[in-house]
Amino acid sequence: MPEQKWTFLLSGGGTGGHVYPAIAIADALRERIPDAVIRFAGSPERIEWKAVPKAGYGISPIWISGVQRRLTLSNLLVPVKLLVSLFQSLVIIRRLRPHAVICTGGYVSGPVGFMAGLLGVPLFLQEQNGYPGVTTRLLARFARKIYLAFAGADEWLQKSKDKLRLTGNPTRRDIVASFEGELTEMPYGMEKGRRTLLVLGGSGGAKAINDTVVAHLKRMHDDMQLQVLWQCGPAYYEKLKAETDPERWPRVHLTPFIDDMAAAYKAADVVFARAGAGTCTELLIAGKPSILMPSPHVAGNHQFHNAADMVGLGASIMMEDDEGPQVMADFLNDIFVEKGRMGKMQAAAREAAKPKAAQLVATDILNTIIPLYPPKR
């Protein structure tokens, strides 16, 4: 063992999709080395500044942001922020002296990962999406290992092929555990034993998904006799509530957000959702067939690549925003009616699920760095 306690610096931010995998890896490292020193670097203006301390870890500030598409004062500050963030990363790494730096994406990972590579600190990357983000692609040459959530991501990292490991997307153990076991009571007063569609638009909702459900609601509710648990987003809730009178639509359960996602997944037979990395990971762990409508408004069109990988696994059907109002109910009906279709999609999802991804990543990191720091005699 080294004289210094094992020390790790993690960086990932901007969105929950980057932050929560980093926290899952940190938890897995702490399970293996309880007295390890674990610290995060992140932006005080983004989700990590609250999520990381809530998970029990310290966090140091990095002043960084992305380039806006329009000319703004923020854009003029980007070069200054970059220089400051590099200096901050240097100071953090020099003071902490980590045995490894682990980056899970977002702008904040750029300066932290670059400085780790420049200083010769072992760098590890974790990519959540089927299309690697710009930070992962830029830092790949410095990395010892790159952990992928989707097999399709390797197409974009051919120069780093020997570093790639397919582990799945790290998910905290308590979240994985919540998906286990049987559902004892249906959420939102839904009827047990009736075929159920779960609609997810993300925390803010998605207009294209909501419009698609509206277009097919009569067929799903009246003809297919489904019940629908519909998370529509706070911005759309009041309008849709006025359009879905419970007396006319008794099996439509509309809600702005869902508190207990594990119960919602357990209640569902099929899920209709966007294709964010976190959602795709949950679908696989829950073993649910899905119809995915990837958002066209995200960087690198990465949701399209996530959905394409899910289709390739045999767990999902994909359609674009403008297709939804025409074909969604047909796709849904095919899953329910075609003999063996639902069972095959469920099996494909479960087979591809990697609920121990965080543990796999942590173990591989430790196996890689321990030989680099032999005990001093």
C-alpha positions as CSV (number, residue, x, y, z in Angstrom):
1,M,0.0,0.0,0.0
2,P,1.2,3.5,-0.7
3,E,2.2,5.8,2.3
4,Q,-0.7,8.1,1.3
5,K,-4.2,6.8,1.5
6,W,-5.6,5.8,-1.8
7,T,-6.9,9.0,-3.3
8,F,-9.3,9.5,-6.3
9,L,-10.4,12.6,-8.1
10,L,-13.7,12.4,-10.1
11,S,-15.1,14.9,-12.5
12,G,-18.4,14.8,-14.4
13,G,-21.0,17.5,-14.6
14,G,-23.5,19.7,-16.2
15,T,-26.3,17.1,-16.2
16,G,-27.4,14.2,-14.1
17,G,-26.4,11.9,-16.9
18,H,-22.7,12.8,-16.2
19,V,-22.9,13.3,-12.4
20,Y,-24.7,10.2,-11.2
21,P,-22.5,7.6,-13.0
22,A,-19.5,9.4,-11.3
23,I,-21.2,9.1,-7.9
24,A,-21.9,5.4,-8.6
25,I,-18.2,4.8,-9.3
26,A,-17.2,6.7,-6.2
27,D,-19.5,4.6,-4.1
28,A,-18.1,1.4,-5.6
29,L,-14.5,2.6,-4.9
30,R,-15.5,3.3,-1.3
31,E,-17.0,-0.1,-0.9
32,R,-13.6,-1.7,-1.8
33,I,-11.4,0.8,0.0
34,P,-13.5,2.3,2.9
35,D,-10.8,4.8,4.0
36,A,-10.1,6.1,0.5
37,V,-9.9,9.8,-0.1
38,I,-12.5,10.7,-2.8
39,R,-13.1,14.2,-4.1
40,F,-15.0,15.7,-7.0
41,A,-14.3,18.7,-9.2
42,G,-17.3,20.5,-10.7
43,S,-19.0,23.7,-11.5
44,P,-20.8,25.7,-8.7
45,E,-23.5,26.6,-11.2
46,R,-24.5,23.1,-12.2
47,I,-26.2,20.0,-10.8
48,E,-23.1,18.4,-9.4
49,W,-22.7,21.2,-6.8
50,K,-25.7,19.9,-4.9
51,A,-25.8,16.3,-6.0
52,V,-22.2,15.4,-4.9
53,P,-22.3,16.8,-1.3
54,K,-25.7,15.1,-1.0
55,A,-24.0,11.8,-1.8
56,G,-21.4,12.4,0.9
57,Y,-18.4,13.7,-1.1
58,G,-16.5,16.9,-1.1
59,I,-16.3,19.0,-4.3
60,S,-13.8,21.6,-5.6
61,P,-14.9,24.4,-8.0
62,I,-13.9,24.6,-11.6
63,W,-14.9,27.7,-13.6
64,I,-15.9,26.4,-17.0
65,S,-18.8,26.4,-19.4
66,G,-19.6,25.5,-23.0
67,V,-19.9,27.8,-26.1
68,Q,-23.3,29.2,-26.7
69,R,-24.7,29.1,-30.2
70,R,-25.4,32.8,-30.2
71,L,-23.0,35.7,-29.5
72,T,-23.1,36.3,-25.7
73,L,-20.9,37.7,-23.0
74,S,-20.5,34.2,-21.8
75,N,-18.9,33.2,-25.1
76,L,-16.4,36.1,-24.8
77,L,-15.4,34.7,-21.4
78,V,-14.8,31.1,-22.7
79,P,-11.0,31.6,-23.3
80,V,-10.6,33.2,-19.9
81,K,-12.6,30.4,-18.3
82,L,-10.6,27.8,-20.0
83,L,-7.3,29.2,-18.7
84,V,-8.7,29.6,-15.2
85,S,-10.1,26.1,-15.2
86,L,-6.8,24.6,-16.3
87,F,-5.0,26.4,-13.4
88,Q,-7.7,25.3,-11.0
89,S,-7.3,21.7,-12.1
90,L,-3.6,22.0,-11.7
91,V,-3.9,23.3,-8.2
92,I,-6.5,20.6,-7.2
93,I,-4.4,17.7,-8.6
94,R,-1.2,19.1,-7.0
95,R,-2.8,19.4,-3.6
96,L,-4.8,16.2,-3.7
97,R,-2.1,14.0,-5.4
98,P,-4.7,11.5,-6.6
99,H,-3.7,8.0,-7.6
100,A,-6.3,8.2,-10.4
101,V,-8.5,10.7,-12.1
102,I,-11.9,9.5,-13.4
103,C,-13.9,11.7,-15.8
104,T,-17.5,10.9,-16.8
105,G,-18.0,13.8,-19.3
106,G,-19.4,17.3,-19.4
107,Y,-17.3,20.5,-20.0
108,V,-15.8,20.3,-16.5
109,S,-14.1,17.0,-17.3
110,G,-12.1,18.6,-20.1
111,P,-9.6,20.7,-18.1
112,V,-9.4,18.2,-15.2
113,G,-8.7,15.3,-17.6
114,F,-6.3,17.2,-19.7
115,M,-4.2,18.3,-16.7
116,A,-4.2,14.8,-15.3
117,G,-2.8,13.5,-18.6
118,L,-0.2,16.3,-18.7
119,L,0.9,15.5,-15.2
120,G,1.0,11.8,-15.8
121,V,-1.7,10.9,-13.4
122,P,-3.6,7.7,-14.5
123,L,-6.7,8.9,-16.3
124,F,-9.9,6.9,-16.7
125,L,-12.9,7.9,-18.8
126,Q,-16.5,6.6,-18.6
127,E,-18.9,7.3,-21.5
128,Q,-22.6,7.0,-21.1
129,N,-23.8,7.4,-24.6
130,G,-23.7,5.4,-27.9
131,Y,-22.0,8.4,-29.5
132,P,-19.1,9.6,-27.3
133,G,-19.2,13.2,-26.2
134,V,-16.6,15.7,-27.3
135,T,-14.8,15.5,-24.0
136,T,-14.3,11.8,-24.2
137,R,-13.1,12.0,-27.7
138,L,-10.6,14.8,-26.9
139,L,-9.3,13.0,-23.7
140,A,-9.1,9.5,-25.2
141,R,-5.5,9.7,-26.1
142,F,-4.5,10.4,-22.4
143,A,-6.7,7.7,-20.9
144,R,-5.6,4.3,-19.5
145,K,-9.1,2.9,-19.9
146,I,-12.3,4.0,-21.4
147,Y,-15.5,2.4,-20.1
148,L,-18.5,2.3,-22.5
149,A,-22.2,1.9,-21.7
150,F,-23.0,0.9,-25.3
151,A,-21.1,-1.3,-27.7
152,G,-21.8,1.0,-30.6
153,A,-19.6,3.7,-29.1
154,D,-16.4,1.9,-30.1
155,E,-17.0,2.9,-33.7
156,W,-16.0,6.5,-32.8
157,L,-13.0,5.6,-30.7
158,Q,-11.1,3.3,-33.1
159,K,-7.7,4.9,-32.3
160,S,-8.2,3.9,-28.6
161,K,-9.6,0.4,-29.3
162,D,-7.2,-1.3,-27.0
163,K,-8.3,0.9,-24.1
164,L,-12.1,0.2,-24.4
165,R,-14.1,-1.9,-22.0
166,L,-17.8,-2.5,-22.3
167,T,-19.2,-2.3,-18.8
168,G,-22.6,-0.7,-19.0
169,N,-23.6,2.6,-17.4
170,P,-22.7,2.8,-13.7
171,T,-25.8,3.0,-11.5
172,R,-25.8,3.3,-7.7
173,R,-26.4,0.1,-5.9
174,D,-29.5,1.4,-4.0
175,I,-31.2,2.3,-7.3
176,V,-30.4,-1.1,-8.8
177,A,-31.8,-2.7,-5.7
178,S,-35.1,-0.7,-6.0
179,F,-35.8,-2.5,-9.3
180,E,-35.7,-5.9,-7.6
181,G,-38.6,-7.8,-6.2
182,E,-42.3,-7.8,-7.1
183,L,-44.6,-4.8,-7.1
184,T,-47.0,-5.1,-4.1
185,E,-49.3,-2.2,-5.0
186,M,-49.9,-0.5,-8.3
187,P,-48.9,3.2,-8.2
188,Y,-51.4,6.1,-8.9
189,G,-54.4,3.8,-8.2
190,M,-53.9,1.8,-11.4
191,E,-55.5,-1.5,-12.0
192,K,-53.4,-4.6,-11.4
193,G,-53.4,-7.1,-14.3
194,R,-54.3,-4.6,-17.0
195,R,-51.8,-3.9,-19.8
196,T,-49.9,-0.7,-18.9
197,L,-48.0,1.8,-21.0
198,L,-45.6,4.0,-19.1
199,V,-44.9,7.4,-20.9
200,L,-41.7,9.3,-19.9
201,G,-40.8,12.7,-21.2
202,G,-37.9,13.3,-18.8
203,S,-37.9,15.7,-15.8
204,G,-39.2,18.6,-17.9
205,G,-41.4,16.6,-20.2
206,A,-41.2,16.4,-24.0
207,K,-43.7,18.1,-26.3
208,A,-43.2,15.6,-29.2
209,I,-43.9,12.6,-26.8
210,N,-47.0,14.3,-25.3
211,D,-48.3,15.2,-28.8
212,T,-47.8,11.6,-29.9
213,V,-49.8,10.3,-26.9
214,V,-52.6,12.7,-27.5
215,A,-52.8,11.6,-31.2
216,H,-53.1,7.9,-30.2
217,L,-55.0,8.2,-26.9
218,K,-58.4,7.1,-28.1
219,R,-57.0,4.0,-29.8
220,M,-54.8,3.0,-26.9
221,H,-57.5,3.7,-24.2
222,D,-60.7,2.6,-26.1
223,D,-59.6,0.1,-28.7
224,M,-56.5,-1.5,-27.0
225,Q,-58.0,-1.1,-23.5
226,L,-54.7,0.0,-22.0
227,Q,-54.1,2.0,-18.9
228,V,-51.5,4.8,-19.3
229,L,-49.2,6.2,-16.6
230,W,-48.1,9.4,-18.3
231,Q,-45.4,11.6,-16.9
232,C,-45.9,14.7,-19.0
233,G,-43.7,17.3,-17.3
234,P,-44.7,20.4,-15.2
235,A,-44.9,22.8,-18.1
236,Y,-47.5,20.7,-20.0
237,Y,-49.5,19.3,-17.0
238,E,-52.3,21.9,-16.7
239,K,-53.1,21.9,-20.4
240,L,-53.1,18.2,-20.7
241,K,-55.1,17.8,-17.4
242,A,-57.8,19.9,-19.0
243,E,-57.9,17.7,-22.1
244,T,-58.0,14.4,-20.2
245,D,-61.2,14.4,-18.2
246,P,-61.0,11.4,-15.8
247,E,-64.7,10.5,-16.6
248,R,-63.8,10.2,-20.3
249,W,-60.3,8.8,-19.8
250,P,-60.6,6.8,-16.5
251,R,-57.5,4.7,-17.3
252,V,-55.2,7.7,-18.1
253,H,-53.1,8.6,-15.0
254,L,-51.5,12.0,-15.8
255,T,-48.7,13.3,-13.6
256,P,-46.1,16.1,-14.0
257,F,-43.4,13.9,-12.5
258,I,-42.9,10.5,-10.9
259,D,-41.4,10.1,-7.5
260,D,-41.0,6.3,-7.4
261,M,-39.5,5.4,-10.8
262,A,-38.9,1.8,-9.8
263,A,-42.6,1.2,-9.0
264,A,-43.5,2.9,-12.3
265,Y,-41.2,0.6,-14.3
266,K,-42.5,-2.5,-12.4
267,A,-46.1,-1.5,-13.2
268,A,-45.4,-1.1,-16.9
269,D,-45.5,-3.6,-19.7
270,V,-44.1,-1.3,-22.3
271,V,-42.3,2.1,-21.9
272,F,-42.5,5.0,-24.4
273,A,-39.7,7.5,-23.8
274,R,-36.8,9.6,-24.9
275,A,-33.4,7.9,-25.2
276,G,-31.2,9.5,-22.7
277,A,-28.4,7.3,-21.4
278,G,-30.0,7.1,-17.9
279,T,-33.4,6.1,-19.3
280,C,-31.9,3.4,-21.5
281,T,-29.9,2.0,-18.5
282,E,-33.0,1.9,-16.4
283,L,-35.0,0.2,-19.2
284,L,-32.4,-2.6,-19.4
285,I,-32.2,-3.1,-15.6
286,A,-36.0,-3.1,-15.4
287,G,-36.2,-5.5,-18.3
288,K,-38.8,-3.5,-20.1
289,P,-39.6,-3.4,-23.9
290,S,-39.6,0.2,-25.1
291,I,-40.5,2.5,-27.9
292,L,-37.9,5.2,-28.1
293,M,-38.2,8.7,-29.6
294,P,-34.7,10.1,-29.4
295,S,-34.5,13.9,-28.9
296,P,-33.0,15.7,-31.9
297,H,-32.1,18.7,-29.8
298,V,-29.0,17.2,-27.9
299,A,-25.3,17.6,-28.6
300,G,-24.0,15.1,-31.2
301,N,-27.5,13.6,-31.7
302,H,-26.3,11.1,-29.1
303,Q,-29.9,10.0,-28.2
304,F,-30.3,8.7,-31.7
305,H,-27.2,6.5,-31.2
306,N,-28.4,5.3,-27.8
307,A,-31.7,4.3,-29.4
308,A,-30.0,2.6,-32.3
309,D,-28.0,0.5,-29.9
310,M,-31.1,-0.4,-27.9
311,V,-32.8,-1.5,-31.2
312,G,-29.7,-3.5,-32.1
313,L,-30.0,-5.3,-28.8
314,G,-33.6,-6.3,-29.7
315,A,-35.0,-4.4,-26.6
316,S,-36.5,-1.4,-28.4
317,I,-38.3,0.1,-31.4
318,M,-37.2,3.6,-32.5
319,M,-39.1,6.4,-34.2
320,E,-38.4,10.0,-34.9
321,D,-40.5,13.0,-33.6
322,D,-42.4,13.5,-36.8
323,E,-43.3,9.8,-37.1
324,G,-44.8,9.5,-33.7
325,P,-48.3,10.8,-34.4
326,Q,-48.7,8.4,-37.3
327,V,-47.1,5.1,-36.2
328,M,-46.7,4.9,-32.4
329,A,-49.9,2.9,-31.7
330,D,-49.1,0.5,-34.5
331,F,-45.7,-0.2,-33.0
332,L,-47.3,-0.6,-29.5
333,N,-50.0,-3.0,-30.9
334,D,-47.3,-5.1,-32.6
335,I,-45.5,-5.6,-29.3
336,F,-48.7,-6.7,-27.6
337,V,-50.2,-8.8,-30.4
338,E,-47.3,-10.4,-32.2
339,K,-46.7,-13.8,-30.6
340,G,-43.6,-13.9,-28.4
341,R,-42.6,-10.4,-29.3
342,M,-42.9,-8.9,-25.8
343,G,-41.1,-11.9,-24.2
344,K,-38.2,-11.6,-26.7
345,M,-37.8,-7.9,-26.0
346,Q,-37.9,-8.4,-22.2
347,A,-35.3,-11.1,-22.5
348,A,-33.1,-9.0,-24.7
349,A,-33.2,-6.1,-22.2
350,R,-32.4,-8.3,-19.2
351,E,-29.5,-10.0,-21.1
352,A,-28.0,-6.6,-22.0
353,A,-28.5,-5.1,-18.5
354,K,-25.3,-4.6,-16.5
355,P,-26.5,-3.7,-13.0
356,K,-23.0,-4.1,-11.6
357,A,-21.4,-1.7,-14.0
358,A,-20.1,0.6,-11.2
359,Q,-18.5,-2.3,-9.5
360,L,-16.9,-3.5,-12.7
361,V,-15.4,-0.1,-13.4
362,A,-14.1,0.4,-9.9
363,T,-12.5,-3.1,-9.8
364,D,-10.8,-2.5,-13.2
365,I,-9.5,0.9,-12.1
366,L,-8.0,-0.6,-9.0
367,N,-6.5,-3.6,-10.9
368,T,-4.9,-1.1,-13.3
369,I,-3.4,1.4,-10.7
370,I,-2.4,-0.9,-7.8
371,P,0.7,-2.3,-9.8
372,L,1.7,1.3,-10.5
373,Y,2.1,2.1,-6.8
374,P,4.1,-0.8,-5.3
375,P,4.5,-0.6,-1.5
376,K,7.6,1.1,-0.3
377,R,10.0,-1.1,1.7
